[in-house]
């Protein structure tokens, strides 16, 4: 779905301009997004398999919830909205812990350069996996994986290919932040 998003400079500052998401991806324009990593108190992380029709990383396993921040939309409100839309879970701002903003750039093909700043949150998952409702246009599957297993798979040359290729520093920052909350 195309939407109007804010334009950021290469340091992540808002420029006061907006652009359609499709144009930002075509031109490699930086824009803000949210990542919400949901975890359980017993050390499992909710991961989502991206729908196969997605233009970026189709079919790969990814952060629990991710999405673009609409033009002029509050970052936290965007995170709450995306969690509701993608997995049918109602949360509030008090459920979210922001752990940072991370620069990301990935050339998918000649007409798609994704340049984002991920506003990244943690949120404890307090409901059973079976109660979550996947947004079919975004999510192919949901799974809980232990932190240890995820770390091993991300370090494996074979198993890591099934995950979105974020920088390992990003993954390690997220996993360490979750471990501190357990």
Z-matrix of the N, CA and C atoms (Angstrom, degrees):
N
C 1 1.443
C 2 1.525 1 109.69
N 3 1.309 2 116.54 1 128.56
C 4 1.461 3 120.88 2 178.47
C 5 1.521 4 109.04 3 -82.67
N 6 1.311 5 115.62 4 145.14
C 7 1.456 6 120.57 5 -179.53
C 8 1.517 7 109.93 6 -153.11
N 9 1.314 8 116.51 7 160.00
C 10 1.450 9 122.85 8 177.58
C 11 1.524 10 108.55 9 -81.71
N 12 1.346 11 116.38 10 127.72
C 13 1.462 12 121.98 11 -178.79
C 14 1.523 13 109.26 12 -130.10
N 15 1.330 14 115.59 13 159.68
C 16 1.456 15 120.84 14 179.10
C 17 1.521 16 110.85 15 -79.23
N 18 1.332 17 115.69 16 148.68
C 19 1.458 18 122.94 17 177.23
C 20 1.524 19 108.35 18 -94.88
N 21 1.338 20 115.82 19 133.75
C 22 1.456 21 122.59 20 175.99
C 23 1.521 22 109.16 21 -113.77
N 24 1.338 23 116.30 22 156.54
C 25 1.460 24 118.88 23 172.22
C 26 1.530 25 108.34 24 -85.58
N 27 1.320 26 117.49 25 -179.27
C 28 1.465 27 121.71 26 -174.48
C 29 1.532 28 113.16 27 -67.77
N 30 1.338 29 117.52 28 -10.07
C 31 1.466 30 121.30 29 176.31
C 32 1.527 31 111.92 30 -101.76
N 33 1.334 32 117.06 31 0.58
C 34 1.458 33 120.80 32 177.71
C 35 1.516 34 114.66 33 91.40
N 36 1.316 35 117.13 34 11.08
C 37 1.465 36 120.78 35 178.46
C 38 1.524 37 110.50 36 -85.64
N 39 1.329 38 116.06 37 141.70
C 40 1.459 39 121.34 38 177.09
C 41 1.525 40 109.33 39 -68.71
N 42 1.331 41 116.31 40 136.12
C 43 1.468 42 121.24 41 -177.86
C 44 1.526 43 112.61 42 -97.17
N 45 1.333 44 117.36 43 -11.99
C 46 1.456 45 120.84 44 -175.52
C 47 1.521 46 112.39 45 88.03
N 48 1.324 47 116.85 46 1.16
C 49 1.461 48 121.74 47 179.30
C 50 1.524 49 109.39 48 -107.85
N 51 1.334 50 115.26 49 157.99
C 52 1.466 51 122.15 50 175.94
C 53 1.513 52 108.95 51 -128.18
N 54 1.334 53 115.51 52 159.27
C 55 1.458 54 121.71 53 -177.15
C 56 1.522 55 107.91 54 -153.23
N 57 1.312 56 117.58 55 154.95
C 58 1.461 57 119.82 56 173.84
C 59 1.537 58 108.44 57 -71.13
N 60 1.325 59 116.12 58 143.28
C 61 1.462 60 121.33 59 -178.26
C 62 1.531 61 111.36 60 -55.37
N 63 1.327 62 117.36 61 -42.79
C 64 1.468 63 120.96 62 -178.82
C 65 1.528 64 111.18 63 -60.83
N 66 1.317 65 116.69 64 -39.11
C 67 1.465 66 120.65 65 179.26
C 68 1.527 67 110.72 66 -70.73
N 69 1.344 68 116.88 67 -39.92
C 70 1.468 69 120.69 68 177.04
C 71 1.524 70 110.50 69 -59.64
N 72 1.321 71 117.14 70 -42.04
C 73 1.464 72 121.04 71 179.56
C 74 1.527 73 111.34 72 -69.98
N 75 1.311 74 116.89 73 -36.30
C 76 1.465 75 120.26 74 179.81
C 77 1.528 76 110.98 75 -69.25
N 78 1.338 77 117.28 76 -37.18
C 79 1.463 78 122.15 77 -175.20
C 80 1.530 79 114.01 78 -97.64
N 81 1.333 80 117.60 79 -5.94
C 82 1.464 81 119.73 80 -178.70
C 83 1.521 82 112.97 81 70.80
N 84 1.332 83 116.40 82 40.24
C 85 1.463 84 122.00 83 -179.55
C 86 1.536 85 108.93 84 -89.47
N 87 1.327 86 116.44 85 130.99
C 88 1.465 87 119.90 86 178.25
C 89 1.519 88 111.02 87 -67.44
N 90 1.349 89 114.91 88 140.58
C 91 1.457 90 122.31 89 -179.91
C 92 1.529 91 108.91 90 -152.44
N 93 1.349 92 117.14 91 160.83
C 94 1.464 93 119.69 92 -177.33
C 95 1.526 94 112.75 93 -88.37
N 96 1.327 95 115.03 94 149.73
C 97 1.459 96 121.88 95 175.11
C 98 1.524 97 108.00 96 -142.77
N 99 1.322 98 115.47 97 169.73
C 100 1.470 99 120.07 98 175.82
C 101 1.523 100 109.03 99 -119.52
N 102 1.320 101 114.57 100 147.90
C 103 1.460 102 123.72 101 169.30
C 104 1.519 103 106.12 102 -127.21
N 105 1.320 104 116.58 103 130.92
C 106 1.462 105 121.32 104 173.95
C 107 1.526 106 107.27 105 -123.21
N 108 1.325 107 115.30 106 116.91
C 109 1.467 108 122.23 107 177.41
C 110 1.516 109 107.82 108 -98.44
N 111 1.330 110 116.39 109 114.90
C 112 1.458 111 121.78 110 177.63
C 113 1.523 112 109.08 111 -96.20
N 114 1.316 113 115.07 112 137.81
C 115 1.467 114 121.14 113 -177.91
C 116 1.518 115 109.08 114 -138.56
N 117 1.332 116 115.59 115 157.65
C 118 1.455 117 120.88 116 176.47
C 119 1.523 118 109.23 117 -104.77
N 120 1.312 119 115.99 118 159.94
C 121 1.470 120 120.89 119 -179.77
C 122 1.533 121 112.30 120 -64.99
N 123 1.340 122 117.61 121 -16.92
C 124 1.467 123 118.98 122 178.86
C 125 1.533 124 111.88 123 -96.49
N 126 1.333 125 117.26 124 19.40
C 127 1.452 126 120.92 125 170.83
C 128 1.513 127 116.48 126 83.91
N 129 1.320 128 116.58 127 25.73
C 130 1.469 129 119.79 128 175.73
C 131 1.534 130 109.11 129 -107.10
N 132 1.317 131 114.69 130 150.38
C 133 1.456 132 121.77 131 178.96
C 134 1.524 133 108.26 132 -117.71
N 135 1.330 134 115.67 133 136.23
C 136 1.460 135 120.69 134 174.79
C 137 1.518 136 108.21 135 -81.87
N 138 1.327 137 116.23 136 123.68
C 139 1.462 138 120.74 137 174.81
C 140 1.525 139 108.17 138 -119.33
N 141 1.321 140 114.93 139 150.65
C 142 1.461 141 119.59 140 178.60
C 143 1.520 142 109.54 141 -117.65
N 144 1.325 143 114.19 142 142.93
C 145 1.461 144 119.63 143 172.18
C 146 1.524 145 106.51 144 -92.59
N 147 1.329 146 114.78 145 123.65
C 148 1.457 147 119.94 146 -177.80
C 149 1.533 148 110.03 147 -66.62
N 150 1.322 149 115.53 148 144.12
C 151 1.466 150 120.62 149 178.28
C 152 1.528 151 109.76 150 -58.22
N 153 1.309 152 115.95 151 149.08
C 154 1.473 153 120.43 152 -176.64
C 155 1.519 154 112.92 153 -72.72
N 156 1.332 155 117.73 154 -13.14
C 157 1.467 156 120.22 155 178.76
C 158 1.526 157 112.83 156 -92.22
N 159 1.322 158 118.84 157 2.23
C 160 1.462 159 122.18 158 -178.81
C 161 1.527 160 109.55 159 -68.70
N 162 1.342 161 116.73 160 145.42
C 163 1.467 162 119.65 161 179.12
C 164 1.526 163 112.41 162 -81.73
N 165 1.338 164 117.47 163 -15.53
C 166 1.458 165 120.94 164 176.52
C 167 1.528 166 109.58 165 -120.44
N 168 1.302 167 116.07 166 123.59
C 169 1.470 168 124.17 167 176.53
C 170 1.530 169 114.13 168 52.41
N 171 1.338 170 118.96 169 48.89
C 172 1.470 171 120.47 170 -179.90
C 173 1.529 172 111.51 171 -59.60
N 174 1.332 173 115.44 172 135.70
C 175 1.460 174 121.27 173 174.81
C 176 1.518 175 115.72 174 77.69
N 177 1.333 176 118.47 175 -3.98
C 178 1.464 177 119.80 176 179.66
C 179 1.526 178 110.43 177 -87.19
N 180 1.335 179 115.45 178 155.54
C 181 1.455 180 121.67 179 176.44
C 182 1.521 181 108.49 180 -80.60
N 183 1.330 182 115.90 181 143.39
C 184 1.456 183 121.19 182 -169.24
C 185 1.528 184 110.48 183 -145.77
N 186 1.314 185 114.62 184 -179.41
C 187 1.462 186 124.23 185 173.04
C 188 1.532 187 109.36 186 -50.44
N 189 1.321 188 117.46 187 154.58
C 190 1.467 189 122.13 188 -177.68
C 191 1.524 190 112.01 189 -50.93
N 192 1.333 191 116.07 190 -50.01
C 193 1.462 192 122.61 191 179.80
C 194 1.519 193 108.31 192 -144.10
N 195 1.323 194 116.12 193 134.91
C 196 1.466 195 121.14 194 176.66
C 197 1.513 196 108.45 195 -142.39
N 198 1.312 197 115.81 196 150.94
C 199 1.452 198 118.35 197 177.95
C 200 1.510 199 112.22 198 -173.70
N 201 1.305 200 114.84 199 167.22
C 202 1.451 201 121.39 200 178.09
C 203 1.526 202 110.33 201 -84.20
N 204 1.305 203 114.86 202 147.73
C 205 1.459 204 121.76 203 176.19
C 206 1.517 205 106.99 204 -90.96
N 207 1.326 206 116.33 205 123.46
C 208 1.461 207 120.13 206 179.71
C 209 1.518 208 111.94 207 -64.18
N 210 1.312 209 117.22 208 153.48
C 211 1.463 210 121.80 209 179.28
C 212 1.527 211 109.63 210 -54.55
N 213 1.327 212 116.35 211 125.91
C 214 1.452 213 122.15 212 178.79
C 215 1.520 214 115.25 213 77.68
N 216 1.326 215 117.62 214 -1.10
C 217 1.474 216 121.37 215 -177.10
C 218 1.525 217 110.46 216 -80.34
N 219 1.313 218 116.27 217 141.65
C 220 1.458 219 122.65 218 175.00
C 221 1.536 220 109.08 219 -66.81
N 222 1.325 221 116.65 220 139.28
C 223 1.467 222 121.92 221 -176.08
C 224 1.531 223 111.41 222 -59.97
N 225 1.322 224 116.98 223 -48.73
C 226 1.463 225 120.60 224 -178.18
C 227 1.528 226 110.89 225 -65.63
N 228 1.327 227 116.92 226 -41.82
C 229 1.465 228 120.21 227 177.65
C 230 1.531 229 110.63 228 -62.00
N 231 1.318 230 116.68 229 -36.19
C 232 1.458 231 120.84 230 177.12
C 233 1.531 232 110.55 231 -63.62
N 234 1.327 233 116.54 232 -43.09
C 235 1.466 234 120.61 233 179.05
C 236 1.530 235 110.65 234 -61.67
N 237 1.331 236 116.94 235 -44.83
C 238 1.461 237 121.61 236 178.98
C 239 1.531 238 110.29 237 -61.62
N 240 1.325 239 116.78 238 -44.49
C 241 1.474 240 121.93 239 179.98
C 242 1.526 241 110.81 240 -62.68
N 243 1.323 242 117.06 241 -46.76
C 244 1.469 243 120.42 242 -177.68
C 245 1.530 244 111.81 243 -63.96
N 246 1.328 245 118.36 244 -39.25
C 247 1.467 246 120.97 245 178.02
C 248 1.533 247 109.40 246 -62.06
N 249 1.319 248 116.72 247 -42.94
C 250 1.463 249 120.91 248 178.45
C 251 1.532 250 110.90 249 -63.71
N 252 1.333 251 116.77 250 -46.36
C 253 1.466 252 120.66 251 -176.85
C 254 1.526 253 112.70 252 -66.74
N 255 1.334 254 116.86 253 -46.67
C 256 1.470 255 119.94 254 -171.46
C 257 1.518 256 114.44 255 -79.96
N 258 1.350 257 117.41 256 -35.96
C 259 1.467 258 118.28 257 -175.80
C 260 1.533 259 113.06 258 -129.26
N 261 1.335 260 117.67 259 6.66
C 262 1.459 261 120.94 260 174.43
C 263 1.516 262 114.90 261 68.48
N 264 1.318 263 117.65 262 23.87
C 265 1.462 264 121.93 263 -177.70
C 266 1.523 265 109.61 264 -105.27
N 267 1.322 266 115.81 265 127.63
C 268 1.465 267 120.29 266 177.17
C 269 1.523 268 109.09 267 -91.38
N 270 1.341 269 114.87 268 123.33
C 271 1.457 270 121.68 269 176.62
C 272 1.527 271 107.77 270 -130.46
N 273 1.326 272 115.64 271 171.63
C 274 1.468 273 120.65 272 175.58
C 275 1.524 274 108.59 273 -127.88
N 276 1.308 275 116.27 274 173.15
C 277 1.466 276 120.49 275 -177.68
C 278 1.524 277 111.58 276 -60.39
N 279 1.338 278 117.66 277 -31.90
C 280 1.465 279 119.69 278 -179.49
C 281 1.535 280 112.08 279 -69.24
N 282 1.326 281 117.93 280 -16.43
C 283 1.470 282 121.58 281 177.64
C 284 1.523 283 112.37 282 -80.63
N 285 1.326 284 116.92 283 -15.33
C 286 1.462 285 122.04 284 -173.20
C 287 1.523 286 112.14 285 -99.41
N 288 1.315 287 116.38 286 137.66
C 289 1.461 288 123.09 287 172.41
C 290 1.527 289 107.21 288 -120.96
N 291 1.317 290 116.66 289 114.87
C 292 1.467 291 119.72 290 179.44
C 293 1.520 292 108.93 291 -80.71
N 294 1.341 293 115.97 292 127.97
C 295 1.470 294 119.92 293 -178.60
C 296 1.522 295 112.74 294 -109.04
N 297 1.329 296 117.48 295 -3.82
C 298 1.457 297 118.62 296 176.26
C 299 1.510 298 113.21 297 151.41
N 300 1.326 299 114.03 298 178.21
C 301 1.456 300 123.57 299 176.25
C 302 1.529 301 106.23 300 -124.14
N 303 1.329 302 116.70 301 127.80
C 304 1.461 303 121.46 302 -171.57
C 305 1.527 304 110.90 303 -124.26
N 306 1.309 305 115.41 304 128.33
C 307 1.468 306 122.19 305 179.53
C 308 1.527 307 109.03 306 -77.22
N 309 1.338 308 115.52 307 137.02
C 310 1.466 309 121.41 308 -177.33
C 311 1.521 310 108.94 309 -143.94
N 312 1.316 311 115.45 310 135.73
C 313 1.464 312 120.41 311 175.57
C 314 1.518 313 108.20 312 -144.06
N 315 1.341 314 115.75 313 131.58
C 316 1.466 315 120.06 314 -179.18
C 317 1.524 316 109.91 315 -146.65
N 318 1.340 317 115.30 316 125.32
C 319 1.464 318 121.35 317 177.43
C 320 1.530 319 107.70 318 -88.93
N 321 1.326 320 117.27 319 106.10
C 322 1.460 321 121.94 320 -178.87
C 323 1.529 322 110.89 321 -78.46
N 324 1.316 323 116.13 322 -44.37
C 325 1.460 324 123.58 323 173.20
C 326 1.519 325 106.69 324 -161.83
N 327 1.321 326 117.87 325 -178.49
C 328 1.471 327 120.05 326 -171.09
C 329 1.523 328 113.49 327 -60.79
N 330 1.318 329 118.23 328 -24.15
C 331 1.461 330 121.76 329 -178.99
C 332 1.528 331 113.43 330 -106.85
N 333 1.342 332 117.41 331 13.58
C 334 1.458 333 119.57 332 179.91
C 335 1.521 334 110.79 333 -145.40
N 336 1.322 335 115.38 334 100.05
C 337 1.462 336 122.97 335 175.19
C 338 1.519 337 106.82 336 -115.88
N 339 1.314 338 116.16 337 108.14
C 340 1.465 339 122.15 338 -176.93
C 341 1.521 340 108.96 339 -91.18
N 342 1.331 341 117.05 340 116.13
C 343 1.459 342 123.25 341 -179.66
C 344 1.524 343 108.14 342 -124.20
N 345 1.333 344 116.19 343 108.85
C 346 1.459 345 120.62 344 -173.02
C 347 1.526 346 111.47 345 -134.07
N 348 1.307 347 113.86 346 159.54
C 349 1.452 348 122.22 347 165.38
C 350 1.516 349 105.76 348 -115.96
N 351 1.361 350 116.21 349 112.64
C 352 1.460 351 122.86 350 -177.41
C 353 1.535 352 109.97 351 -84.81
N 354 1.321 353 117.12 352 111.68
C 355 1.465 354 121.58 353 170.80
C 356 1.522 355 104.91 354 -80.19
N 357 1.326 356 116.35 355 112.10
C 358 1.463 357 121.52 356 -165.92
C 359 1.526 358 111.54 357 -109.85
N 360 1.337 359 114.04 358 129.50
C 361 1.463 360 122.38 359 -176.76
C 362 1.522 361 110.47 360 -124.12
N 363 1.335 362 115.41 361 155.45
C 364 1.455 363 122.96 362 167.43
C 365 1.516 364 107.54 363 -110.93
N 366 1.332 365 115.58 364 150.54
C 367 1.466 366 121.38 365 178.40
C 368 1.522 367 107.65 366 -153.70
N 369 1.321 368 116.63 367 129.49
C 370 1.459 369 120.01 368 178.35
C 371 1.532 370 109.62 369 -73.53
N 372 1.324 371 116.19 370 131.26
C 373 1.463 372 122.77 371 175.37
C 374 1.526 373 107.45 372 -88.08
N 375 1.331 374 115.57 373 115.72
C 376 1.462 375 120.66 374 -174.46
C 377 1.520 376 112.92 375 -111.47
N 378 1.335 377 116.98 376 6.83
C 379 1.467 378 120.99 377 -179.75
C 380 1.527 379 108.82 378 -121.45
N 381 1.334 380 117.66 379 157.07
C 382 1.465 381 120.26 380 178.32
C 383 1.538 382 111.71 381 -64.71
N 384 1.309 383 115.93 382 147.07
C 385 1.467 384 122.62 383 178.72
C 386 1.526 385 111.06 384 -52.76
N 387 1.323 386 117.48 385 -40.06
C 388 1.473 387 122.13 386 -176.07
C 389 1.527 388 113.19 387 -63.83
N 390 1.331 389 118.06 388 -17.84
C 391 1.465 390 120.25 389 -179.06
C 392 1.525 391 112.53 390 -85.79
N 393 1.315 392 117.63 391 -9.79
C 394 1.467 393 120.86 392 -179.08
C 395 1.526 394 110.02 393 -78.11
N 396 1.326 395 116.14 394 144.94
C 397 1.467 396 121.91 395 -178.79
C 398 1.527 397 109.38 396 -116.59
N 399 1.321 398 116.09 397 113.63
C 400 1.463 399 121.61 398 -176.68
C 401 1.522 400 112.00 399 -76.78
N 402 1.315 401 115.99 400 136.35
C 403 1.464 402 122.21 401 172.07
C 404 1.531 403 106.51 402 -80.47
N 405 1.332 404 116.84 403 108.27
C 406 1.464 405 121.52 404 -171.05
C 407 1.517 406 113.99 405 -57.33
N 408 1.324 407 118.40 406 -33.08
C 409 1.464 408 120.49 407 -178.73
C 410 1.526 409 112.33 408 -72.27
N 411 1.330 410 117.26 409 -15.75
C 412 1.462 411 121.41 410 -177.41
C 413 1.522 412 113.66 411 -114.34
N 414 1.330 413 116.58 412 -36.81
C 415 1.462 414 122.09 413 -167.43
C 416 1.528 415 110.63 414 -121.92
N 417 1.338 416 116.71 415 125.29
C 418 1.469 417 121.51 416 176.92
C 419 1.526 418 111.61 417 -89.84
N 420 1.351 419 116.56 418 -32.51
C 421 1.454 420 119.85 419 -177.34
C 422 1.528 421 108.82 420 -162.43
N 423 1.326 422 115.47 421 160.19
C 424 1.463 423 123.36 422 174.45
C 425 1.516 424 107.66 423 -128.85
N 426 1.335 425 115.71 424 145.99
C 427 1.453 426 119.80 425 179.23
C 428 1.523 427 109.87 426 -151.91
N 429 1.319 428 115.73 427 149.69
C 430 1.459 429 120.89 428 171.41
C 431 1.519 430 107.89 429 -99.75
N 432 1.328 431 116.06 430 135.35
C 433 1.458 432 121.45 431 -179.81
C 434 1.526 433 108.14 432 -135.21
N 435 1.321 434 116.46 433 140.34
C 436 1.465 435 119.10 434 179.28
C 437 1.536 436 109.26 435 -68.39
N 438 1.312 437 115.30 436 151.52
C 439 1.467 438 119.99 437 178.02
C 440 1.521 439 109.79 438 -57.26
N 441 1.338 440 116.92 439 -44.48
C 442 1.467 441 120.60 440 -178.69
C 443 1.524 442 111.72 441 -59.74
N 444 1.337 443 116.80 442 -45.51
C 445 1.468 444 119.65 443 -179.46
C 446 1.525 445 110.83 444 -65.58
N 447 1.329 446 117.36 445 -41.77
C 448 1.462 447 119.94 446 178.79
C 449 1.528 448 110.74 447 -61.89
N 450 1.317 449 117.20 448 -43.65
C 451 1.478 450 120.26 449 178.23
C 452 1.526 451 110.77 450 -59.11
N 453 1.339 452 116.95 451 -45.10
C 454 1.468 453 120.59 452 -179.84
C 455 1.523 454 111.68 453 -63.55
N 456 1.342 455 116.84 454 -41.72
C 457 1.464 456 120.08 455 -179.40
C 458 1.531 457 111.55 456 -67.75
N 459 1.329 458 116.84 457 -38.45
C 460 1.469 459 119.59 458 179.29
C 461 1.532 460 111.55 459 -67.01
N 462 1.330 461 116.80 460 -28.42
C 463 1.466 462 121.14 461 179.39
C 464 1.529 463 112.44 462 -82.80
N 465 1.315 464 117.47 463 -16.20
C 466 1.459 465 122.57 464 -178.18
C 467 1.529 466 111.00 465 -82.63
N 468 1.329 467 116.73 466 131.15
C 469 1.469 468 120.25 467 178.59
C 470 1.531 469 111.72 468 -62.36
N 471 1.331 470 116.82 469 -30.27
C 472 1.465 471 121.36 470 -178.58
C 473 1.537 472 110.49 471 -83.95
N 474 1.331 473 117.21 472 -56.63
C 475 1.464 474 121.16 473 -174.41
C 476 1.526 475 113.07 474 -68.57
N 477 1.321 476 118.33 475 -28.41
C 478 1.471 477 120.32 476 -177.20
C 479 1.529 478 112.20 477 -65.82
N 480 1.318 479 117.56 478 -19.75
C 481 1.473 480 121.38 479 -178.86
C 482 1.530 481 113.25 480 -67.37
N 483 1.335 482 117.00 481 -15.20
C 484 1.463 483 118.97 482 179.52
C 485 1.534 484 112.32 483 -88.66
N 486 1.347 485 116.84 484 -0.19
C 487 1.459 486 121.61 485 -179.76
C 488 1.525 487 110.92 486 -110.81
N 489 1.331 488 115.90 487 152.79
C 490 1.464 489 120.44 488 174.05
C 491 1.528 490 107.49 489 -58.50
N 492 1.335 491 117.91 490 131.65
C 493 1.473 492 121.00 491 -173.43
C 494 1.533 493 114.36 492 -80.71
N 495 1.341 494 116.02 493 67.29
C 496 1.461 495 119.66 494 171.44
C 497 1.520 496 108.00 495 -75.31
N 498 1.301 497 116.04 496 160.41
C 499 1.451 498 122.07 497 176.11
C 500 1.533 499 109.22 498 -61.10
N 501 1.321 500 117.42 499 140.54
C 502 1.471 501 120.35 500 -178.74
C 503 1.526 502 111.62 501 -61.83
N 504 1.335 503 117.85 502 -29.57
C 505 1.464 504 119.48 503 176.40
C 506 1.528 505 110.69 504 -60.82
N 507 1.340 506 116.09 505 -37.80
C 508 1.462 507 120.18 506 178.08
C 509 1.531 508 109.93 507 -64.01
N 510 1.342 509 115.99 508 -52.20
C 511 1.462 510 119.04 509 179.68
C 512 1.535 511 111.07 510 -56.69
N 513 1.337 512 116.81 511 -45.23
C 514 1.460 513 120.21 512 -178.75
C 515 1.526 514 112.02 513 -63.24
N 516 1.324 515 117.49 514 -39.12
C 517 1.463 516 120.97 515 177.52
C 518 1.523 517 110.52 516 -61.21
N 519 1.331 518 116.63 517 -45.98
C 520 1.462 519 121.15 518 179.71
C 521 1.527 520 110.73 519 -63.71
N 522 1.320 521 117.08 520 -49.39
C 523 1.467 522 120.34 521 -176.97
C 524 1.525 523 111.28 522 -63.34
N 525 1.328 524 117.79 523 -40.14
C 526 1.463 525 120.51 524 178.42
C 527 1.524 526 111.22 525 -66.42
N 528 1.330 527 117.01 526 -37.60
C 529 1.462 528 120.29 527 178.18
C 530 1.536 529 110.25 528 -65.34
N 531 1.324 530 116.79 529 -38.96
C 532 1.478 531 119.65 530 177.19
C 533 1.520 532 110.12 531 -65.82
N 534 1.328 533 117.39 532 -44.81
C 535 1.465 534 120.48 533 179.57
C 536 1.530 535 111.46 534 -56.87
N 537 1.325 536 117.06 535 -36.82
C 538 1.475 537 120.92 536 179.96
C 539 1.532 538 111.40 537 -67.71
N 540 1.325 539 117.78 538 -23.48
C 541 1.460 540 121.65 539 -178.77
C 542 1.530 541 112.03 540 -86.22
N 543 1.325 542 118.14 541 -13.68
C 544 1.467 543 121.24 542 -176.83
C 545 1.520 544 111.89 543 -82.04
